[in-house]
Amino acid sequence: MKRQNQYIKNHRLSFQIAGIMIIIATVGFTLMYFYQKNLLQREEAKQEITSEEKSEMASHTVEPKNNTVDMEALEKERYEASILENGMDKAGQDVMDQVAQTSAITLHFPEELVWPVDGKVLMNYSMDQTVYFKTLQQYQCNPALIIAAEVNDEVISAAAGKITSIMNDAKTGTTVTMDLGDGYEAVYGQLKEIPVATGEYVAAGQRIGYISEPSKYYSEEGANLYFELRKDKTPVNPQDFLHNPYGLLL
């Protein structure tokens, strides 16, 4: 009976010890869980602080500058600043004024043309019947006036106009074409030393070149000015518009 009671006591004690150990283990695991969780939170907080510090440092970081001075860029900046401060310089303003004046020009064909060179007419305009060309030794229609001249004689514009082309032609040599307005064009051939440029406006009587040696198509006729007048791209008789048109005819 005593043994049985002792056995029961020992058995109860074992259960009590086991229960205590379970409780201790449970508390231990619980403490360990909260401890690890606390460590994790601290680590995350530390990382957040580090990230914020890095961002703040980056925002205050100044990259080193290149000490090499670009003088051209500096001068450009100074020039642009000067323009902004003082307005366009006089040269630039003059160019703008000239462009404005040029764009406002409206050409009108005059009632009378100026003789482009001093000389007598070697060959008349003739589109209704053929005329004889000495160099070619044949009869052809002639869309222009062939005016006798001396090499290096000055050639002037017969009317105010705009230079539309400057070209070399096998028949008429260096040739200048001008828009005179209202569908009229003037063509000056057998020239050299042209002082004007395509797109330029010239006044009536302004020099547009000098007489050159004649092309091979006019070697027998001698030095001359080829002067053609067109209306809507069709040749017309210049003598209908020149002052004293027949007084210079040979």
ABEGO torsion letter per residue (X at the ends): XAAAAAAAAAAAAAAAAAAAAAAAAAAAAAAAAAAAAAAAAAAAAAAAAAAAAAAAAAAABBBBBBABBBAAAAAAAAAAAAAAAAEBBAAAAAAAAAAAAAAABBBBBBABBBBABBEBBABBBBAABBBBBAAAGBBBBBABBBBBBBBGBBBBBABBBBBABBBBBAAAEBBBBBBAEGGBBBBBBGBBGBABBBGBBBBBGBBAEBBBBBBAAAAAAEBBBBBBBBBGGBBBBAAAABBGAAAABX
